[in-house]
Structure formats: structure tokens, C-alpha cells
Amino acid sequence: MPLECDERGDFVLDPALLCARLSLTEAELRRRMRLGQVTSQVEIGIGDDEGLSRLTVRSGSAVWRAVVDRTNEVVEEERIDL
């Protein structure tokens, strides 16, 4: 599954993808985003992980992590409930 990037190179995630991964409805995702309850982080790989990026999206106790390669293809993903 490839992810899209905007003109600056930032990842742009489909809301339907996030809803499915975080077990939220679209309305609940929008509400949480308005309240600042959805956070994201991108880590760029170095050394053995060069060319990979790790995306982490959190909302409440749900965490979705994805490892993305140079072609923006998700090569690994996991869902964690804290």
C-alpha cells in the first residue's frame, strides 16, 4: 500500500486508512483532530535503516505505526493499544 506525499514531501494519510487503523469513525477522527487529540511523528532511518521512514499516529490509547520505504510503500505496520 503506497502512501501519498504533498509537494513538500510530507506524508498525507487518507482519513479512511486512519479510521480503519485506529478503529474510529470518520466523524470521531475529525472531532479528535479538531481537539488536538491525534498526533503524528515521522522518524527518518539512518545506518541500516537508511531509506526507510517510520510513521507513528496516536489517538487516545490507539497507536498505528508504519515503516515506509523510498517509494512510499508501507513495508510493515502494527497497531498497539496502550
N, C-alpha and C positions, 0 to 999 in steps of 0.2 A: 504494500500500500504506500504510494508516494504522498508526501506532504507538499503543499504549496508554499512558496516564499513570495514576499512582496518585493517591490523594486529596491528596497534597502537590504534585502537578504534575510529579513526576519520571517520566521515561520508563521503561517496563517492557518489556523486549525478550523476545520469545518465544525460548526456547532453540533451537528448530528453525531459526529465522531466523538466529541467530548461528552455529549449526553449519554451515549452508549457506554463509554469507558468509565464514566463517573456515576452511572446509574441515576441520572437526573432527567426530568422532563425538560423540554426547551424553555418553558416558562420559568421553571425553578433555576435553570442555569442563568438565564437573563437576570432574574432577581438577585441571585448571588453575585453576579458580575457587577451589577449596579451598586451593591452594598460593599464591594471590595473583598468579597469572601472567596474569590477564585484567584489564585496566584500561580505564576508560572516562572520557570527558570530554565535557562539553556546553558549547558556546560559544553565547552569545546574540548575534544580529546587531544591529548599530547602523547608523545612517545609511541608506545604500542597501539594507542587508541587514536592516533592522528588520522584525520579524515572522517571521524565519527563525531556526532553530537548527541548529547543526552538531554531530552526534554522532560521536565517534571511539571505536572499540573496538579494543584491541590485545591480541594474544596471540602471544608469540614474534615471528616476523618478519611475521606477517599483521596488516594494518590494514584495518578497514572504516570508511568514512566515509559519513555520510548527511546530507543537508540536508533539514530538515523545515519545513513551513510552519505557519501559525497553526492549521490544522485537524488537525495532527499527521500530515499526509500526507507521505510521502517523495517529494520532487520531484527528487532527484538522489542518486546513490550511486556509490561506487567501492571497489574492493578494491586494496590496494597490498601488495606483498611487498618488505620492506626487505632 
